[in-house]
Amino acid sequence: MKKTITTIMLTIVLLTLTAVPVFANESELIKVGLKYGSTAKNSYTLTCGDGFYVGESTGGDFAETEDLTEYDTLVVTSADGAIVLQTTDGTTIFDDLTGQVVLPESYEEGATISVDGNSYRGGLCFTENKDGTLNSINILDIEYYVYGVLNGEMGHLSPLEALKAQAVTARSFALTNLNRHSQYGFDVCCGTHCQVYKGYSDEYKETCKAVDETAGLAIYSDGKAVPGYYFKNSGGHTQDAADVWGGKVSYLQGVVDEYSPSYPWSVSFTFKELEEKLTAAKKSVGTLQKVAISERNSAGAVAELTFTGSADTVKITKESVRTFFGAGLVKSTMFSFGDAEFSDDDTGSDADAGDIFLYNGSVKTVISKKVYAIGSDGKAVQITRSGAYARNAASTVKLSEAAASTGTKPASSSSTVETATEGPLVINGFGYGHGVGMPQDSAIQMAKQGFTFDEILKYYYTGIDIR
């Protein structure tokens, strides 16, 4: 007899991780790529203590096609152009898994299935590549999927309201990115290209609670569900999507981020290294002579870099600035050039007069000939250091010897150009990520200050509905 398993949605809070989660609104299935492309394998070992069944998925349901409860370990491999299911001794027991799903027999009771030692909710399906390797895919309810995302993206010890905000953004991203990897037969991958997903082993009571308490909720703009873009740290101001990726997006507008914890970083490159990067990017300028920040955007972030050499001049703009250097090195576009990297010496013994940089309530030294302040409008403003003082909770720090005044020209002005004519090029910056949408560090800070998840989301996404 065919058995149909349907996800039942009820408003009951998950009490334990072994219990079957239930949700407020009807959801749908999502396919998550686990191994695919260059990481695809020739075979996979599946385990489940309660035994298996093979089924078909339609909408939010699974319909059983074959009962395999007598087995607790099976092998998926390819044979003669077909995806087959075998016992550990090589006996074929299901001759074509194409379009089929392997599930735990006790799926309805919350049982999990393991592939090569990693456990997942839902079931597993497979697609074949031209070279005969198999892509492994976890197919499961979107709510279960968000369970496996939250800790990897934010950390389960974050405040509940921040986790709830993260849950809504993660769910929104999933709902609006179905079929993103359709060439491999799944919707989203399990890495940073989509969202970090580690399955059942990465679930915690705190993250599951956040998912349950926001079940079914997503971000809507102009009546449509929209992706919940997020990143780590804004450096004091989030970015317009148009300034980062191009194209105006009504709900992705830059905002002053008064809740951003300070996140300073510094990196340096020799001119030779930059020449090599330019050549690799097919933007060679010959012998590099000058690097200039030739434009800043409305948030004060770098919008354009100009590289001038003996043979040519090239410009790099928007998010390509980070990817050119390496997004793990130049962590954001909230940066300026300096003469040396951040020092860990709080006493200032490595600094020249006037070369003090403040962050996170502490004084840190940096050798830099330009000083910027973030104004109340969130824009970076260059200040003249004629005897300026900086004050934190512990002390007053003298920046130079003469009388102080503040400038009025924002760093986004086209006439503000910062240049380096010799190496090493030192880049000092704040923040981490593309800058569009919700900064996770700020969401955590807002939650600590008593803001609710919807208040957090509406602060960073302009004119949205949450439903």
C-alpha positions in Angstrom: 0.0 0.0 0.0 1.2 3.5 -0.8 1.9 5.6 2.2 1.7 9.4 1.9 3.5 11.6 4.4 2.3 15.2 4.6 3.9 17.9 6.7 1.3 19.0 9.3 1.7 22.7 10.3 0.6 23.6 13.9 1.6 26.4 16.2 3.4 24.3 18.8 6.9 25.2 20.1 9.6 22.6 19.7 10.3 21.1 23.2 13.3 18.9 22.3 15.5 18.4 19.3 14.3 14.8 18.9 10.7 15.8 18.8 9.0 16.4 15.4 9.0 20.2 14.7 5.6 21.6 13.6 5.0 25.0 12.1 2.4 27.7 11.8 1.9 28.0 8.1 2.2 25.5 5.3 5.7 25.3 3.9 7.3 23.7 0.9 10.3 21.5 0.2 13.7 22.8 -0.7 16.6 20.9 -2.3 20.0 21.6 -0.8 23.2 20.6 -2.7 25.6 18.8 -0.4 28.2 17.4 -2.8 28.1 18.5 -6.4 30.2 19.5 -9.4 33.9 19.1 -8.5 33.0 17.7 -5.0 30.6 15.1 -6.4 31.4 11.4 -5.7 31.0 8.1 -7.4 29.1 6.6 -4.5 27.6 7.4 -1.1 26.9 5.4 2.0 23.5 5.9 3.6 22.6 4.9 7.2 19.4 4.9 9.2 18.8 2.8 12.3 15.0 2.6 11.6 15.4 1.5 8.0 14.5 3.2 4.7 11.9 3.7 2.1 12.1 5.1 -1.4 9.5 7.7 -2.3 8.5 10.5 -4.6 8.1 14.1 -3.7 5.3 16.3 -4.9 4.8 19.7 -3.3 5.2 19.2 0.4 4.5 15.4 0.4 6.4 12.2 0.0 4.7 9.1 -1.4 6.3 5.7 -0.7 7.2 3.6 -3.7 9.2 0.9 -2.0 9.6 -0.3 1.6 13.2 -1.0 2.6 12.9 -1.2 6.4 15.0 -4.4 6.6 18.2 -2.4 5.8 20.0 0.1 8.0 22.9 0.7 5.6 22.7 1.2 1.8 25.0 2.4 -1.0 24.0 4.8 -3.8 26.1 4.5 -7.0 25.8 4.7 -10.7 25.7 1.7 -13.0 25.1 1.6 -16.8 23.9 5.2 -16.8 21.4 4.6 -13.9 21.5 5.7 -10.3 21.1 2.5 -8.3 20.6 1.6 -4.6 22.6 -1.4 -3.4 23.3 -3.3 -0.3 26.8 -3.2 1.2 27.7 -6.4 -0.6 26.9 -4.9 -4.0 23.4 -6.4 -4.5 21.1 -4.0 -6.4 17.8 -3.5 -4.6 16.5 -0.5 -6.5 17.5 -0.1 -10.1 16.8 3.5 -10.8 16.7 6.3 -8.2 16.3 9.1 -10.8 13.5 11.3 -9.5 13.2 9.3 -6.3 14.0 10.2 -2.7 15.5 7.9 0.0 14.0 8.6 3.4 14.1 7.2 6.9 11.2 4.9 7.6 10.3 6.9 10.7 10.4 10.3 8.9 7.1 11.3 10.4 8.5 10.9 13.9 11.6 13.1 13.2 14.1 10.4 12.3 17.2 11.5 10.3 19.2 10.0 7.5 23.0 10.0 7.3 25.1 10.2 4.2 28.8 9.5 4.7 28.4 10.1 8.4 26.5 13.4 8.3 22.9 13.5 9.5 20.0 15.4 7.8 16.3 15.8 8.2 14.1 15.0 5.3 15.5 12.7 2.6 18.2 12.4 0.0 18.1 12.4 -3.7 20.8 12.2 -6.4 21.5 13.5 -9.9 24.2 12.2 -12.3 26.9 14.3 -14.0 28.3 13.6 -17.4 31.4 12.1 -15.9 29.4 9.5 -14.0 29.7 11.1 -10.6 26.7 11.8 -8.5 25.5 15.0 -6.8 24.0 14.4 -3.4 21.0 16.5 -2.4 19.1 16.9 0.8 15.4 17.5 0.2 13.4 18.8 3.2 10.9 21.3 4.5 12.2 24.9 4.4 11.6 25.2 8.1 13.9 22.2 8.8 16.4 23.8 6.4 16.5 27.0 8.4 17.2 24.9 11.5 20.4 23.9 9.9 21.4 27.4 8.8 21.2 29.6 11.8 24.2 28.4 13.9 26.5 28.5 10.9 25.4 32.0 10.0 25.0 33.7 13.4 25.9 31.4 16.3 23.4 29.7 18.6 24.5 31.7 21.6 23.4 35.0 20.1 20.3 36.7 21.7 17.0 35.2 20.7 15.6 38.3 18.9 18.7 38.5 16.8 18.4 34.8 15.9 14.8 35.4 15.0 15.8 38.2 12.7 18.4 35.9 11.2 15.7 33.1 10.8 13.4 35.5 8.8 16.2 36.6 6.6 17.4 33.1 6.0 13.9 31.9 5.2 13.3 34.8 2.9 16.6 34.1 1.0 15.6 30.4 0.6 12.1 31.2 -0.6 13.3 33.6 -3.3 16.2 31.5 -4.5 14.6 28.2 -5.5 16.2 26.7 -8.6 19.4 28.9 -8.1 21.5 25.8 -8.8 19.0 24.1 -11.2 21.9 22.9 -13.5 22.8 20.4 -10.7 19.2 19.6 -9.8 18.8 21.5 -6.6 17.8 24.9 -5.3 20.5 26.2 -3.0 24.0 25.0 -2.0 25.2 24.4 1.5 28.1 27.0 1.4 28.6 30.7 1.6 27.5 31.2 -2.1 24.0 30.7 -0.7 23.8 30.1 3.0 25.9 27.9 5.3 23.9 24.7 6.0 25.2 21.8 8.0 22.1 19.8 8.6 20.8 18.1 11.8 24.2 18.1 13.5 24.3 21.9 13.6 20.9 22.3 15.3 20.6 23.8 18.8 17.6 24.4 21.0 18.2 28.2 20.8 18.2 28.2 17.0 15.3 25.9 16.7 13.3 28.1 19.1 14.0 31.1 16.9 12.8 29.3 13.8 9.7 28.0 15.5 8.7 31.4 16.9 9.0 33.0 13.4 7.6 30.0 11.5 6.6 30.9 7.9 7.5 34.6 8.2 9.4 36.2 5.4 10.3 39.7 4.2 8.0 41.4 1.7 8.5 44.5 -0.4 5.9 45.9 -2.7 3.8 42.9 -2.1 6.4 40.3 -3.0 8.7 38.1 -1.0 12.3 39.4 -1.3 15.7 38.0 -0.4 17.0 38.9 3.1 20.6 39.9 2.3 22.8 40.1 5.3 26.5 40.3 6.2 28.7 40.6 9.3 29.5 44.3 10.1 28.6 47.6 8.5 31.5 49.8 9.7 28.9 52.4 10.7 26.7 52.7 7.6 25.0 50.0 5.4 25.1 50.3 1.6 22.6 51.0 -1.1 22.3 47.9 -3.3 22.8 50.2 -6.3 26.2 51.3 -4.9 27.4 47.7 -4.5 25.8 45.6 -7.2 24.1 48.2 -9.4 20.3 48.7 -9.9 18.0 50.5 -7.5 16.2 48.2 -5.0 13.6 50.0 -2.9 14.1 48.0 0.3 17.9 47.8 0.1 18.8 51.3 0.9 21.8 52.4 3.0 21.1 53.5 6.5 23.2 55.0 9.3 24.1 52.1 11.6 24.3 53.5 15.1 24.4 50.0 16.6 27.4 48.8 14.8 30.2 47.4 17.0 33.6 48.6 15.8 35.4 46.1 13.5 38.8 47.5 12.4 41.1 45.8 10.1 44.3 46.6 8.1 46.2 44.9 5.2 49.0 45.9 3.0 50.2 45.1 -0.6 53.4 45.8 -2.4 53.0 47.5 -5.8 54.4 44.3 -7.3 51.6 42.3 -5.8 49.1 44.8 -7.1 50.6 44.6 -10.6 50.2 40.8 -10.4 46.6 41.2 -9.3 45.9 43.6 -12.2 47.5 41.2 -14.7 45.4 38.3 -13.3 42.3 40.4 -13.7 43.3 41.2 -17.3 43.7 44.9 -16.3 47.4 45.3 -16.6 48.7 48.9 -16.5 52.4 48.1 -16.9 54.6 49.4 -14.1 52.2 50.7 -11.4 52.8 54.3 -10.5 49.8 55.4 -8.5 46.7 54.0 -6.8 43.8 56.5 -6.0 40.5 56.4 -4.2 38.8 58.4 -6.9 35.2 58.2 -5.7 33.2 57.4 -2.6 29.5 56.6 -2.4 26.8 58.2 -0.3 27.7 56.1 2.7 31.4 57.2 2.6 32.6 53.9 1.3 35.0 53.5 -1.6 33.1 53.5 -4.9 36.0 53.6 -7.3 39.7 52.9 -7.3 42.0 54.2 -10.1 45.2 52.4 -11.0 47.7 54.4 -13.1 50.7 52.8 -14.6 53.4 53.2 -17.3 51.1 51.7 -20.0 47.5 52.3 -19.0 45.0 53.5 -16.4 42.1 51.3 -15.2 39.3 51.8 -12.8 37.7 49.2 -10.5 34.2 50.0 -9.1 31.6 48.9 -6.6 31.9 45.4 -5.1 34.6 44.5 -7.6 36.9 46.6 -5.3 36.7 43.9 -2.6 36.9 41.0 -4.9 40.0 42.4 -6.7 42.0 42.5 -3.5 40.3 39.4 -2.0 37.2 39.8 0.1 38.8 38.0 3.0 41.6 40.6 3.0 39.9 43.9 2.2 36.9 43.0 4.3 34.7 46.0 3.3 34.8 49.1 1.1 34.8 51.3 4.3 38.5 52.1 4.1 41.2 54.6 3.4 44.9 54.5 2.7 47.5 54.9 5.4 51.3 54.8 5.9 51.3 51.8 8.2 49.0 49.1 9.6 47.0 49.2 12.8 49.3 48.9 15.8 48.4 46.9 18.9 50.3 49.4 21.1 47.7 51.4 22.9 50.3 53.8 24.3 50.9 55.4 20.9 54.7 54.8 21.0 54.7 53.8 17.4 52.8 56.8 16.2 53.7 60.3 15.0 52.0 63.3 16.6 48.4 63.4 15.5 48.3 59.8 14.3 45.7 58.4 16.7 42.7 56.3 15.6 39.8 55.4 18.0 37.6 52.3 17.9 35.4 50.3 20.2 35.9 52.7 23.1 39.7 52.2 23.1 42.6 54.2 21.7 44.6 52.4 19.0 47.5 53.8 17.1 47.8 54.0 13.3 50.2 55.9 11.2 47.9 57.9 8.9 47.9 61.4 7.5 44.2 61.8 7.1 41.5 61.5 9.8 37.8 60.8 9.1 34.9 61.0 11.5 31.4 59.4 11.1 28.9 62.2 11.4 25.3 62.0 12.7 24.1 61.4 9.1 26.4 58.4 8.9 28.7 59.9 6.3 32.5 59.9 6.6 33.8 63.5 7.0 37.5 64.4 6.8 38.5 66.6 9.7 41.5 68.9 9.9 43.7 68.0 12.9 44.7 71.5 14.1 44.8 70.6 17.7 41.8 68.3 17.7 41.1 66.1 20.7 39.3 62.8 20.9 37.4 61.7 24.0 36.4 58.3 25.2 35.1 57.0 28.5 38.6 56.7 29.9 40.7 59.6 28.6 41.1 62.5 26.3 43.7 62.1 23.5 45.4 65.0 21.8 45.6 64.5 18.1 48.1 67.3 17.3 49.6 70.5 18.6 47.6 73.3 17.0 43.9 74.7 17.3 41.0 72.3 16.0 38.3 72.7 13.4 36.1 70.2 11.6 35.6 70.0 7.9 32.3 70.0 6.2 33.1 68.1 3.0 31.9 64.4 3.1 34.3 61.8 1.9 31.8 60.9 -0.8 32.7 64.2 -2.6 34.3 63.6 -6.0 37.0 66.1 -5.2 38.3 64.0 -2.3 41.1 61.8 -3.7 43.4 59.7 -1.6 46.5 58.5 -3.4 49.5 56.2 -2.9 52.5 56.6 -5.2 54.7 53.9 -3.8 54.4 50.7 -1.9 53.5 49.2 0.4 49.8 50.2 -0.1 48.3 50.1 3.4 44.5 49.8 3.6 42.9 50.6 6.9 39.2 49.9 7.2 36.1 49.0 9.2 33.3 46.5 8.8 33.1 43.1 7.1 31.0 42.1 4.1 29.2 43.6 1.1 27.3 46.0 3.3 23.8 45.4 1.9 20.9 44.6 4.2 21.2 43.5 7.8 24.5 43.6 9.6 24.6 40.6 11.9 26.8 42.2 14.5 24.4 45.1 14.8 21.3 42.8 15.0 23.0 41.2 18.0 23.7 44.6 19.6 20.1 45.7 19.0 18.7 42.5 20.5 20.9 43.1 23.6 19.3 46.5 23.9 15.8 45.1 23.9 14.7 45.5 20.3 12.5 42.8 18.8 13.3 40.9 15.7 10.8 42.8 13.5 12.2 46.2 14.8 15.7 45.0 13.9 14.6 44.0 10.4 12.6 47.2 9.7 15.7 49.3 10.8 17.9 47.8 8.1 15.3 47.0 5.3 13.4 50.0 4.1 9.6 49.9 3.9 9.2 46.2 4.3 6.4 44.0 5.6 7.0 40.8 7.6 4.4 38.2 7.1 
